[in-house]
Amino acid sequence: MSDPQREAAKEAAAGDEVTPERAAYAKALDLLSRRPHFRRQLADKLTRRGFDDAVVEAVLDRLQSHRYLDDRQTAHDFVEAKLARGPLGRRRLAADLAKRGAPREIADEVLADLLPDDDRAAAREAAEAWLARRRAPKPQALAGHLERRGFSPAAIWSALEAADLGRDEPRD
């Protein structure tokens, strides 16, 4: 049983009156026991379940004080998990973090810690993997793939050149 689950069990075993804060705290612990959440994600989920904003804020503050809610660690773990599945660019990871509710400054710090400043090597790696699954690849398709993976224009160009697909003959 994880720490959040133990905490929820203690709350339930207390047998005292169920207040909105206790109910919100128990629900938040239940959600956190399934997977990590960003503060904003958890706030949105609790609010959608009808909990008052003041109650939600109090619960989130309590969870943070117990270290059950840590946006920096959640962002770090999220980026590491995404990168373990294959190379991704900074723009894609930043967009994914923002979509999930990571604060911008934390996302920027985590990305700076985990990604090199130059993403050309990762883009070339992604291009090689993509090309290995294609018979007659087109430069535009590879460029689109790398762009969707969040690589910078310089990294995309570098990968196209390395794949010898980077230049089309000029048209007259």
N, CA and C atoms as an extended XYZ file, in Angstrom:
516
Properties=species:S:1:pos:R:3:atomname:S:1:resname:S:1:resid:I:1 pbc="F F F"
N         0.849       -1.173        0.000 N   MET     1
C         0.000        0.000        0.000 CA  MET     1
C         0.899        1.241        0.000 C   MET     1
N         0.632        2.181       -0.888 N   SER     2
C         1.441        3.397       -0.985 CA  SER     2
C         1.089        4.369        0.136 C   SER     2
N         1.949        5.367        0.325 N   ASP     3
C         1.701        6.362        1.370 CA  ASP     3
C         0.361        7.072        1.189 C   ASP     3
N         0.014        7.526       -0.029 N   PRO     4
C        -1.298        8.168       -0.185 CA  PRO     4
C        -2.453        7.227        0.163 C   PRO     4
N        -2.313        5.946       -0.154 N   GLN     5
C        -3.379        5.000        0.172 CA  GLN     5
C        -3.484        4.814        1.683 C   GLN     5
N        -2.343        4.755        2.370 N   ARG     6
C        -2.358        4.644        3.830 CA  ARG     6
C        -3.028        5.872        4.452 C   ARG     6
N        -2.690        7.017        3.903 N   GLU     7
C        -3.272        8.268        4.409 CA  GLU     7
C        -4.786        8.263        4.224 C   GLU     7
N        -5.256        7.813        3.074 N   ALA     8
C        -6.695        7.745        2.814 CA  ALA     8
C        -7.362        6.751        3.763 C   ALA     8
N        -6.700        5.620        4.009 N   ALA     9
C        -7.255        4.625        4.928 CA  ALA     9
C        -7.366        5.190        6.343 C   ALA     9
N        -6.343        5.944        6.773 N   LYS    10
C        -6.386        6.573        8.098 CA  LYS    10
C        -7.553        7.557        8.190 C   LYS    10
N        -7.713        8.333        7.125 N   GLU    11
C        -8.807        9.305        7.103 CA  GLU    11
C       -10.158        8.589        7.218 C   GLU    11
N       -10.311        7.501        6.470 N   ALA    12
C       -11.575        6.769        6.479 CA  ALA    12
C       -11.803        6.091        7.825 C   ALA    12
N       -10.736        5.576        8.436 N   ALA    13
C       -10.844        4.867        9.708 CA  ALA    13
C       -11.128        5.815       10.867 C   ALA    13
N       -10.854        7.088       10.689 N   ALA    14
C       -11.066        8.045       11.771 CA  ALA    14
C       -12.524        8.050       12.209 C   ALA    14
N       -13.420        7.771       11.280 N   GLY    15
C       -14.827        7.658       11.607 CA  GLY    15
C       -15.509        8.963       11.964 C   GLY    15
N       -14.785       10.049       11.911 N   ASP    16
C       -15.379       11.339       12.218 CA  ASP    16
C       -16.286       11.774       11.070 C   ASP    16
N       -16.949       12.870       11.320 N   GLU    17
C       -17.846       13.434       10.310 CA  GLU    17
C       -17.066       13.717        9.025 C   GLU    17
N       -17.672       13.401        7.906 N   VAL    18
C       -17.029       13.631        6.617 CA  VAL    18
C       -17.316       15.067        6.197 C   VAL    18
N       -16.287       15.885        6.249 N   THR    19
C       -16.398       17.275        5.835 CA  THR    19
C       -16.028       17.366        4.362 C   THR    19
N       -16.374       18.461        3.707 N   PRO    20
C       -15.973       18.620        2.306 CA  PRO    20
C       -14.449       18.530        2.137 C   PRO    20
N       -13.705       19.072        3.101 N   GLU    21
C       -12.248       19.008        2.984 CA  GLU    21
C       -11.748       17.568        3.095 C   GLU    21
N       -12.321       16.803        4.011 N   ARG    22
C       -11.923       15.388        4.136 CA  ARG    22
C       -12.277       14.609        2.880 C   ARG    22
N       -13.453       14.859        2.345 N   ALA    23
C       -13.869       14.165        1.132 CA  ALA    23
C       -12.956       14.533       -0.036 C   ALA    23
N       -12.625       15.801       -0.164 N   ALA    24
C       -11.733       16.247       -1.242 CA  ALA    24
C       -10.341       15.673       -1.055 C   ALA    24
N        -9.880       15.643        0.181 N   TYR    25
C        -8.549       15.092        0.467 CA  TYR    25
C        -8.512       13.601        0.125 C   TYR    25
N        -9.541       12.881        0.514 N   ALA    26
C        -9.601       11.447        0.207 CA  ALA    26
C        -9.635       11.218       -1.308 C   ALA    26
N       -10.406       12.042       -2.014 N   LYS    27
C       -10.476       11.888       -3.475 CA  LYS    27
C        -9.130       12.213       -4.101 C   LYS    27
N        -8.475       13.259       -3.623 N   ALA    28
C        -7.163       13.631       -4.153 CA  ALA    28
C        -6.152       12.512       -3.907 C   ALA    28
N        -6.175       11.931       -2.727 N   LEU    29
C        -5.267       10.816       -2.435 CA  LEU    29
C        -5.561        9.623       -3.345 C   LEU    29
N        -6.835        9.376       -3.584 N   ASP    30
C        -7.207        8.285       -4.495 CA  ASP    30
C        -6.642        8.544       -5.886 C   ASP    30
N        -6.795        9.764       -6.377 N   LEU    31
C        -6.271       10.107       -7.705 CA  LEU    31
C        -4.745        9.995       -7.742 C   LEU    31
N        -4.084       10.463       -6.691 N   LEU    32
C        -2.620       10.403       -6.641 CA  LEU    32
C        -2.109        8.973       -6.483 C   LEU    32
N        -2.914        8.105       -5.916 N   SER    33
C        -2.474        6.714       -5.774 CA  SER    33
C        -2.461        5.997       -7.125 C   SER    33
N        -3.193        6.522       -8.084 N   ARG    34
C        -3.245        5.919       -9.418 CA  ARG    34
C        -2.072        6.366      -10.293 C   ARG    34
N        -1.742        7.671      -10.194 N   ARG    35
C        -0.615        8.231      -10.943 CA  ARG    35
C        -0.328        9.633      -10.435 C   ARG    35
N         0.889       10.121      -10.663 N   PRO    36
C         1.199       11.502      -10.244 CA  PRO    36
C         0.374       12.517      -11.041 C   PRO    36
N         0.071       13.598      -10.410 N   HIS    37
C        -0.654       14.696      -11.050 CA  HIS    37
C         0.090       16.003      -10.782 C   HIS    37
N        -0.105       16.943      -11.690 N   PHE    38
C         0.334       18.302      -11.431 CA  PHE    38
C        -0.742       18.979      -10.578 C   PHE    38
N        -0.334       20.007       -9.874 N   ARG    39
C        -1.267       20.724       -8.991 CA  ARG    39
C        -2.491       21.188       -9.775 C   ARG    39
N        -2.261       21.791      -10.950 N   ARG    40
C        -3.393       22.299      -11.740 CA  ARG    40
C        -4.316       21.173      -12.190 C   ARG    40
N        -3.738       20.023      -12.574 N   GLN    41
C        -4.561       18.873      -12.977 CA  GLN    41
C        -5.467       18.431      -11.840 C   GLN    41
N        -4.866       18.294      -10.675 N   LEU    42
C        -5.620       17.823       -9.519 CA  LEU    42
C        -6.689       18.851       -9.129 C   LEU    42
N        -6.348       20.125       -9.194 N   ALA    43
C        -7.325       21.174       -8.892 CA  ALA    43
C        -8.509       21.093       -9.857 C   ALA    43
N        -8.208       20.915      -11.138 N   ASP    44
C        -9.284       20.812      -12.137 CA  ASP    44
C       -10.181       19.606      -11.862 C   ASP    44
N        -9.571       18.471      -11.543 N   LYS    45
C       -10.356       17.259      -11.292 CA  LYS    45
C       -11.230       17.402      -10.056 C   LYS    45
N       -10.689       17.986       -9.010 N   LEU    46
C       -11.475       18.166       -7.786 CA  LEU    46
C       -12.596       19.182       -7.999 C   LEU    46
N       -12.301       20.237       -8.720 N   THR    47
C       -13.324       21.253       -9.003 CA  THR    47
C       -14.447       20.654       -9.850 C   THR    47
N       -14.084       19.844      -10.850 N   ARG    48
C       -15.104       19.192      -11.689 CA  ARG    48
C       -15.984       18.249      -10.869 C   ARG    48
N       -15.449       17.743       -9.782 N   ARG    49
C       -16.233       16.856       -8.916 CA  ARG    49
C       -17.078       17.638       -7.913 C   ARG    49
N       -17.083       18.957       -8.018 N   GLY    50
C       -17.986       19.782       -7.229 CA  GLY    50
C       -17.417       20.339       -5.937 C   GLY    50
N       -16.135       20.190       -5.706 N   PHE    51
C       -15.545       20.744       -4.491 CA  PHE    51
C       -15.305       22.238       -4.660 C   PHE    51
N       -15.543       22.974       -3.607 N   ASP    52
C       -15.377       24.423       -3.573 CA  ASP    52
C       -13.907       24.795       -3.788 C   ASP    52
N       -13.662       25.932       -4.449 N   ASP    53
C       -12.296       26.367       -4.738 CA  ASP    53
C       -11.447       26.516       -3.479 C   ASP    53
N       -12.022       27.050       -2.413 N   ALA    54
C       -11.271       27.230       -1.170 CA  ALA    54
C       -10.888       25.876       -0.569 C   ALA    54
N       -11.787       24.922       -0.645 N   VAL    55
C       -11.509       23.570       -0.141 CA  VAL    55
C       -10.410       22.928       -0.979 C   VAL    55
N       -10.508       23.078       -2.278 N   VAL    56
C        -9.510       22.503       -3.184 CA  VAL    56
C        -8.133       23.081       -2.880 C   VAL    56
N        -8.042       24.392       -2.732 N   GLU    57
C        -6.751       25.014       -2.432 CA  GLU    57
C        -6.183       24.520       -1.103 C   GLU    57
N        -7.027       24.390       -0.112 N   ALA    58
C        -6.565       23.900        1.194 CA  ALA    58
C        -6.052       22.464        1.085 C   ALA    58
N        -6.764       21.652        0.341 N   VAL    59
C        -6.356       20.254        0.147 CA  VAL    59
C        -5.034       20.192       -0.612 C   VAL    59
N        -4.893       20.973       -1.657 N   LEU    60
C        -3.656       20.967       -2.444 CA  LEU    60
C        -2.470       21.435       -1.603 C   LEU    60
N        -2.690       22.455       -0.781 N   ASP    61
C        -1.624       22.926        0.100 CA  ASP    61
C        -1.216       21.831        1.089 C   ASP    61
N        -2.195       21.135        1.627 N   ARG    62
C        -1.908       20.040        2.564 CA  ARG    62
C        -1.129       18.923        1.862 C   ARG    62
N        -1.544       18.569        0.659 N   LEU    63
C        -0.837       17.526       -0.095 CA  LEU    63
C         0.604       17.935       -0.391 C   LEU    63
N         0.806       19.200       -0.720 N   GLN    64
C         2.165       19.680       -0.971 CA  GLN    64
C         3.000       19.639        0.298 C   GLN    64
N         2.413       20.001        1.415 N   SER    65
C         3.168       19.992        2.667 CA  SER    65
C         3.564       18.571        3.069 C   SER    65
N         2.769       17.587        2.668 N   HIS    66
C         3.102       16.179        2.926 CA  HIS    66
C         3.964       15.577        1.810 C   HIS    66
N         4.283       16.392        0.813 N   ARG    67
C         5.100       15.984       -0.334 CA  ARG    67
C         4.433       14.925       -1.214 C   ARG    67
N         3.115       14.865       -1.184 N   TYR    68
C         2.389       13.971       -2.087 CA  TYR    68
C         2.181       14.632       -3.447 C   TYR    68
N         2.315       15.935       -3.479 N   LEU    69
C         2.088       16.715       -4.687 CA  LEU    69
C         3.339       17.550       -4.929 C   LEU    69
N         4.046       17.248       -6.002 N   ASP    70
C         5.318       17.914       -6.299 CA  ASP    70
C         5.423       18.103       -7.812 C   ASP    70
N         5.108       19.311       -8.268 N   ASP    71
C         5.104       19.576       -9.709 CA  ASP    71
C         6.472       19.354      -10.346 C   ASP    71
N         7.525       19.716       -9.669 N   ARG    72
C         8.868       19.563      -10.234 CA  ARG    72
C         9.197       18.075      -10.445 C   ARG    72
N         8.930       17.251       -9.447 N   GLN    73
C         9.212       15.821       -9.566 CA  GLN    73
C         8.311       15.172      -10.611 C   GLN    73
N         7.062       15.582      -10.646 N   THR    74
C         6.129       15.044      -11.634 CA  THR    74
C         6.587       15.392      -13.047 C   THR    74
N         7.025       16.629      -13.254 N   ALA    75
C         7.519       17.043      -14.570 CA  ALA    75
C         8.778       16.263      -14.936 C   ALA    75
N         9.672       16.124      -13.995 N   HIS    76
C        10.913       15.384      -14.231 CA  HIS    76
C        10.611       13.938      -14.631 C   HIS    76
N         9.760       13.274      -13.869 N   ASP    77
C         9.412       11.881      -14.155 CA  ASP    77
C         8.689       11.752      -15.493 C   ASP    77
N         7.818       12.713      -15.789 N   PHE    78
C         7.078       12.691      -17.044 CA  PHE    78
C         8.030       12.784      -18.242 C   PHE    78
N         8.963       13.734      -18.189 N   VAL    79
C         9.905       13.917      -19.292 CA  VAL    79
C        10.801       12.685      -19.435 C   VAL    79
N        11.288       12.163      -18.342 N   GLU    80
C        12.133       10.962      -18.420 CA  GLU    80
C        11.375        9.801      -19.045 C   GLU    80
N        10.120        9.619      -18.678 N   ALA    81
C         9.315        8.530      -19.238 CA  ALA    81
C         9.095        8.722      -20.734 C   ALA    81
N         8.824        9.949      -21.144 N   LYS    82
C         8.625       10.225      -22.573 CA  LYS    82
C         9.912        9.964      -23.362 C   LYS    82
N        11.042       10.411      -22.822 N   LEU    83
C        12.322       10.234      -23.517 CA  LEU    83
C        12.747        8.770      -23.554 C   LEU    83
N        12.304        7.982      -22.595 N   ALA    84
C        12.643        6.556      -22.586 CA  ALA    84
C        12.003        5.831      -23.767 C   ALA    84
N        10.926        6.379      -24.306 N   ARG    85
C        10.241        5.773      -25.449 CA  ARG    85
C        10.822        6.203      -26.784 C   ARG    85
N        11.707        7.190      -26.768 N   GLY    86
C        12.317        7.659      -28.008 CA  GLY    86
C        12.598        9.137      -27.936 C   GLY    86
N        13.447        9.610      -28.834 N   PRO    87
C        13.821       11.025      -28.788 CA  PRO    87
C        12.652       11.948      -29.126 C   PRO    87
N        12.592       13.034      -28.365 N   LEU    88
C        11.602       14.087      -28.595 CA  LEU    88
C        12.296       15.427      -28.451 C   LEU    88
N        11.768       16.415      -29.117 N   GLY    89
C        12.315       17.756      -29.039 CA  GLY    89
C        11.714       18.552      -27.891 C   GLY    89
N        12.387       19.622      -27.562 N   ARG    90
C        11.992       20.503      -26.455 CA  ARG    90
C        10.573       21.062      -26.652 C   ARG    90
N        10.249       21.462      -27.874 N   ARG    91
C         8.932       22.074      -28.110 CA  ARG    91
C         7.809       21.086      -27.824 C   ARG    91
N         7.965       19.853      -28.248 N   ARG    92
C         6.932       18.830      -28.011 CA  ARG    92
C         6.783       18.555      -26.517 C   ARG    92
N         7.910       18.384      -25.827 N   LEU    93
C         7.852       18.108      -24.399 CA  LEU    93
C         7.265       19.290      -23.625 C   LEU    93
N         7.630       20.506      -24.013 N   ALA    94
C         7.082       21.699      -23.353 CA  ALA    94
C         5.567       21.766      -23.565 C   ALA    94
N         5.113       21.453      -24.771 N   ALA    95
C         3.673       21.470      -25.058 CA  ALA    95
C         2.945       20.392      -24.257 C   ALA    95
N         3.534       19.205      -24.172 N   ASP    96
C         2.921       18.123      -23.400 CA  ASP    96
C         2.839       18.476      -21.915 C   ASP    96
N         3.882       19.081      -21.384 N   LEU    97
C         3.875       19.492      -19.979 CA  LEU    97
C         2.815       20.575      -19.740 C   LEU    97
N         2.747       21.552      -20.641 N   ALA    98
C         1.757       22.626      -20.496 CA  ALA    98
C         0.341       22.068      -20.561 C   ALA    98
N         0.112       21.134      -21.463 N   LYS    99
C        -1.210       20.516      -21.618 CA  LYS    99
C        -1.645       19.811      -20.336 C   LYS    99
N        -0.690       19.253      -19.622 N   ARG   100
C        -0.994       18.521      -18.400 CA  ARG   100
C        -1.005       19.408      -17.154 C   ARG   100
N        -0.636       20.667      -17.299 N   GLY   101
C        -0.753       21.598      -16.186 CA  GLY   101
C         0.532       21.924      -15.463 C   GLY   101
N         1.669       21.579      -16.019 N   ALA   102
C         2.935       21.931      -15.375 CA  ALA   102
C         3.157       23.434      -15.481 C   ALA   102
N         3.542       24.074      -14.392 N   PRO   103
C         3.858       25.500      -14.470 CA  PRO   103
C         5.013       25.737      -15.445 C   PRO   103
N         4.931       26.799      -16.210 N   ARG   104
C         5.911       27.087      -17.264 CA  ARG   104
C         7.340       27.129      -16.734 C   ARG   104
N         7.552       27.808      -15.601 N   GLU   105
C         8.916       27.940      -15.085 CA  GLU   105
C         9.485       26.583      -14.660 C   GLU   105
N         8.652       25.720      -14.108 N   ILE   106
C         9.118       24.382      -13.729 CA  ILE   106
C         9.408       23.561      -14.975 C   ILE   106
N         8.538       23.640      -15.970 N   ALA   107
C         8.767       22.916      -17.219 CA  ALA   107
C        10.081       23.355      -17.856 C   ALA   107
N        10.318       24.659      -17.888 N   ASP   108
C        11.566       25.168      -18.480 CA  ASP   108
C        12.791       24.656      -17.728 C   ASP   108
N        12.726       24.650      -16.394 N   GLU   109
C        13.853       24.170      -15.590 CA  GLU   109
C        14.117       22.684      -15.824 C   GLU   109
N        13.066       21.894      -15.832 N   VAL   110
C        13.215       20.448      -16.020 CA  VAL   110
C        13.763       20.146      -17.411 C   VAL   110
N        13.253       20.830      -18.414 N   LEU   111
C        13.739       20.605      -19.775 CA  LEU   111
C        15.203       21.026      -19.905 C   LEU   111
N        15.577       22.105      -19.250 N   ALA   112
C        16.977       22.543      -19.274 CA  ALA   112
C        17.878       21.507      -18.601 C   ALA   112
N        17.380       20.881      -17.549 N   ASP   113
C        18.160       19.870      -16.840 CA  ASP   113
C        18.303       18.573      -17.630 C   ASP   113
N        17.242       18.173      -18.335 N   LEU   114
C        17.218       16.850      -18.951 CA  LEU   114
C        17.569       16.811      -20.434 C   LEU   114
N        17.499       17.948      -21.099 N   LEU   115
C        17.759       17.967      -22.542 CA  LEU   115
C        19.008       18.784      -22.851 C   LEU   115
N        19.777       18.337      -23.839 N   PRO   116
C        20.918       19.163      -24.250 CA  PRO   116
C        20.414       20.409      -24.975 C   PRO   116
N        21.239       21.446      -25.002 N   ASP   117
C        20.854       22.665      -25.719 CA  ASP   117
C        20.714       22.406      -27.216 C   ASP   117
N        21.540       21.530      -27.730 N   ASP   118
C        21.553       21.213      -29.155 CA  ASP   118
C        20.801       19.898      -29.373 C   ASP   118
N        19.677       19.962      -30.080 N   ASP   119
C        18.867       18.756      -30.267 CA  ASP   119
C        19.112       18.056      -31.611 C   ASP   119
N        20.194       18.417      -32.280 N   ARG   120
C        20.449       17.805      -33.594 CA  ARG   120
C        20.715       16.311      -33.510 C   ARG   120
N        21.458       15.853      -32.508 N   ALA   121
C        21.752       14.417      -32.392 CA  ALA   121
C        20.468       13.627      -32.149 C   ALA   121
N        19.603       14.135      -31.300 N   ALA   122
C        18.338       13.447      -31.028 CA  ALA   122
C        17.447       13.433      -32.272 C   ALA   122
N        17.445       14.517      -33.030 N   ALA   123
C        16.653       14.567      -34.262 CA  ALA   123
C        17.188       13.564      -35.280 C   ALA   123
N        18.507       13.457      -35.376 N   ARG   124
C        19.088       12.463      -36.303 CA  ARG   124
C        18.716       11.047      -35.863 C   ARG   124
N        18.738       10.803      -34.572 N   GLU   125
C        18.350        9.482      -34.055 CA  GLU   125
C        16.886        9.183      -34.398 C   GLU   125
N        16.010       10.154      -34.185 N   ALA   126
C        14.590        9.985      -34.513 CA  ALA   126
C        14.412        9.768      -36.015 C   ALA   126
N        15.185       10.488      -36.819 N   ALA   127
C        15.098       10.340      -38.271 CA  ALA   127
C        15.544        8.948      -38.705 C   ALA   127
N        16.640        8.460      -38.133 N   GLU   128
C        17.118        7.120      -38.480 CA  GLU   128
C        16.080        6.055      -38.164 C   GLU   128
N        15.454        6.163      -37.007 N   ALA   129
C        14.423        5.194      -36.631 CA  ALA   129
C        13.234        5.273      -37.582 C   ALA   129
N        12.839        6.480      -37.944 N   TRP   130
C        11.708        6.659      -38.854 CA  TRP   130
C        12.053        6.123      -40.242 C   TRP   130
N        13.245        6.435      -40.721 N   LEU   131
C        13.661        5.984      -42.053 CA  LEU   131
C        13.770        4.467      -42.142 C   LEU   131
N        14.141        3.827      -41.047 N   ALA   132
C        14.273        2.364      -41.044 CA  ALA   132
C        12.933        1.679      -41.278 C   ALA   132
N        11.849        2.373      -41.045 N   ARG   133
C        10.506        1.794      -41.239 CA  ARG   133
C         9.861        2.221      -42.560 C   ARG   133
N        10.592        2.894      -43.414 N   ARG   134
C        10.033        3.400      -44.675 CA  ARG   134
C        10.797        2.833      -45.865 C   ARG   134
N        10.074        2.624      -46.961 N   ARG   135
C        10.735        2.131      -48.176 CA  ARG   135
C        11.218        3.260      -49.066 C   ARG   135
N        10.369        4.209      -49.326 N   ALA   136
C        10.731        5.322      -50.206 CA  ALA   136
C        10.391        6.632      -49.493 C   ALA   136
N        11.180        6.995      -48.513 N   PRO   137
C        10.849        8.188      -47.722 CA  PRO   137
C        11.005        9.471      -48.521 C   PRO   137
N        10.139       10.405      -48.209 N   LYS   138
C        10.211       11.726      -48.833 CA  LYS   138
C        10.701       12.710      -47.791 C   LYS   138
N        11.505       13.669      -48.216 N   PRO   139
C        12.040       14.646      -47.265 CA  PRO   139
C        10.947       15.406      -46.514 C   PRO   139
N         9.862       15.737      -47.218 N   GLN   140
C         8.788       16.490      -46.569 CA  GLN   140
C         8.131       15.665      -45.469 C   GLN   140
N         7.978       14.374      -45.706 N   ALA   141
C         7.362       13.512      -44.694 CA  ALA   141
C         8.267       13.390      -43.467 C   ALA   141
N         9.553       13.236      -43.698 N   LEU   142
C        10.494       13.154      -42.580 CA  LEU   142
C        10.506       14.475      -41.802 C   LEU   142
N        10.532       15.574      -42.517 N   ALA   143
C        10.528       16.884      -41.852 CA  ALA   143
C         9.262       17.054      -41.017 C   ALA   143
N         8.124       16.657      -41.551 N   GLY   144
C         6.872       16.742      -40.810 CA  GLY   144
C         6.891       15.871      -39.558 C   GLY   144
N         7.440       14.670      -39.703 N   HIS   145
C         7.549       13.766      -38.552 CA  HIS   145
C         8.401       14.408      -37.452 C   HIS   145
N         9.547       14.936      -37.826 N   LEU   146
C        10.447       15.546      -36.842 CA  LEU   146
C         9.837       16.802      -36.225 C   LEU   146
N         9.099       17.545      -37.024 N   GLU   147
C         8.430       18.743      -36.489 CA  GLU   147
C         7.382       18.345      -35.451 C   GLU   147
N         6.605       17.305      -35.738 N   ARG   148
C         5.606       16.831      -34.775 CA  ARG   148
C         6.261       16.292      -33.510 C   ARG   148
N         7.483       15.806      -33.616 N   ARG   149
C         8.218       15.304      -32.452 CA  ARG   149
C         8.854       16.459      -31.666 C   ARG   149
N         8.704       17.691      -32.163 N   GLY   150
C         9.104       18.868      -31.406 CA  GLY   150
C        10.530       19.338      -31.609 C   GLY   150
N        11.185       18.912      -32.679 N   PHE   151
C        12.569       19.321      -32.894 CA  PHE   151
C        12.639       20.703      -33.531 C   PHE   151
N        13.743       21.370      -33.280 N   SER   152
C        13.957       22.717      -33.809 CA  SER   152
C        14.182       22.648      -35.323 C   SER   152
N        13.935       23.751      -36.018 N   PRO   153
C        14.196       23.770      -37.466 CA  PRO   153
C        15.648       23.415      -37.801 C   PRO   153
N        16.600       23.886      -37.009 N   ALA   154
C        18.011       23.552      -37.271 CA  ALA   154
C        18.253       22.058      -37.123 C   ALA   154
N        17.630       21.436      -36.146 N   ALA   155
C        17.793       19.996      -35.941 CA  ALA   155
C        17.139       19.220      -37.073 C   ALA   155
N        15.995       19.684      -37.533 N   ILE   156
C        15.312       19.007      -38.645 CA  ILE   156
C        16.179       19.080      -39.895 C   ILE   156
N        16.714       20.251      -40.175 N   TRP   157
C        17.570       20.417      -41.343 CA  TRP   157
C        18.800       19.521      -41.243 C   TRP   157
N        19.401       19.464      -40.074 N   SER   158
C        20.567       18.618      -39.851 CA  SER   158
C        20.232       17.146      -40.105 C   SER   158
N        19.067       16.706      -39.631 N   ALA   159
C        18.658       15.315      -39.833 CA  ALA   159
C        18.387       15.031      -41.304 C   ALA   159
N        17.791       15.983      -41.992 N   LEU   160
C        17.543       15.801      -43.430 CA  LEU   160
C        18.856       15.701      -44.192 C   LEU   160
N        19.815       16.540      -43.846 N   GLU   161
C        21.117       16.477      -44.511 CA  GLU   161
C        21.832       15.162      -44.212 C   GLU   161
N        21.774       14.718      -42.972 N   ALA   162
C        22.425       13.459      -42.587 CA  ALA   162
C        21.788       12.277      -43.306 C   ALA   162
N        20.495       12.370      -43.574 N   ALA   163
C        19.789       11.297      -44.275 CA  ALA   163
C        19.935       11.426      -45.783 C   ALA   163
N        20.621       12.477      -46.225 N   ASP   164
C        20.799       12.758      -47.641 CA  ASP   164
C        19.454       12.961      -48.335 C   ASP   164
N        18.515       13.515      -47.598 N   LEU   165
C        17.206       13.837      -48.159 CA  LEU   165
C        16.926       15.329      -48.078 C   LEU   165
N        17.899       16.093      -47.654 N   GLY   166
C        17.693       17.496      -47.301 CA  GLY   166
C        17.525       18.445      -48.439 C   GLY   166
N        17.937       18.086      -49.632 N   ARG   167
C        17.879       19.068      -50.716 CA  ARG   167
C        17.101       18.524      -51.904 C   ARG   167
N        16.132       19.291      -52.311 N   ASP   168
C        15.479       19.022      -53.571 CA  ASP   168
C        16.172       19.861      -54.624 C   ASP   168
N        16.197       19.369      -55.824 N   GLU   169
C        16.782       20.144      -56.915 CA  GLU   169
C        15.897       21.356      -57.167 C   GLU   169
N        16.520       22.524      -57.393 N   PRO   170
C        15.700       23.716      -57.658 CA  PRO   170
C        14.907       23.549      -58.950 C   PRO   170
N        13.704       24.072      -58.900 N   ARG   171
C        12.849       23.983      -60.090 CA  ARG   171
C        13.013       25.249      -60.922 C   ARG   171
N        13.006       25.091      -62.216 N   ASP   172
C        13.120       26.238      -63.119 CA  ASP   172
C        11.795       26.834      -63.451 C   ASP   172
